[in-house]
Amino acid sequence: MIVQKFWSAFMAQINKIANIFWEADPIAQMQYEYDRAVEQLKEGRLGLEQYRGLVERVTRQVNDNRSHAAQLEAQTKAYLKAGDRATAAKFALELQKAREQGTANQQQLEMHETAYGNNLKKIQHANEKLIELRDKIQKYDAELKMSAAEAEIAKLAESFDLNLTTDFGQIEAVIQEKIDQNRGKVRVAMDLSSQGIAEIDAEERMQAVLAEEALTNFEVELGLKSPETTRSAPATKDLGPAATDKAVEKQTN
């Protein structure tokens, strides 16, 4: 009883391991069964070919018996016509034996032909089933690969749910923060670069006024203009506060 229990437990574990390998790659298992069936079919076809050789041999024997019986029948008739009954009787006995042998061979031929036809039909049916099994294996293989791909795509789509609870979401937040920092640096640089622009513009306007005054003074020296017409001209320029103070100071000097 104890040995039987141990044996049952051992066989149960072996069956468990076998089921693991069986379920690990069912397509490979089906392919193995298909290949084994193909080998069996090849062996069956080889046996059928050998059996057909037997049928052909029996067929040849039947044909030979028919030819021999026809020859004996002709010889028996010839000796009867010649009046040689003793020789005719001898050939008649041989003819009887040949006909009996021919009948037996014909029965064997019919039996072998029937058996050959049945085996041929079985092999043809098995071949059709193998073709169906091959197509089914290809179909299942394609469906398994497609379903596995769909499952991977589904997991990938779930991974790309970009929120802060996922790694992708955290990475995206870090990248966005760096983008904001870079944009902040650019804005600060732009703001800093705009400092002093007003002073530079005022300085350029003042230089333009001074140049105009110098040109006017030169025209007065040449007698092209009178001092009375040029005295009030600088007052019309918009120099800004700093530039105006500098121009007035220069005129007083």
GIZIQUI-V319901 format. One record per helix or strand of 3 or more residues. SS is the DSSP state (H for helix, E for strand). FROM is the first residue (numbers start at 1). LEN is the number of residues. If there is no record, write none. Layout:
BEGIN
SS/FROM/LEN  SS/FROM/LEN
END
This chain:
BEGIN
H/2/23  H/26/57  H/85/75  H/167/27  H/197/26  H/227/4  H/233/4  H/240/13
END
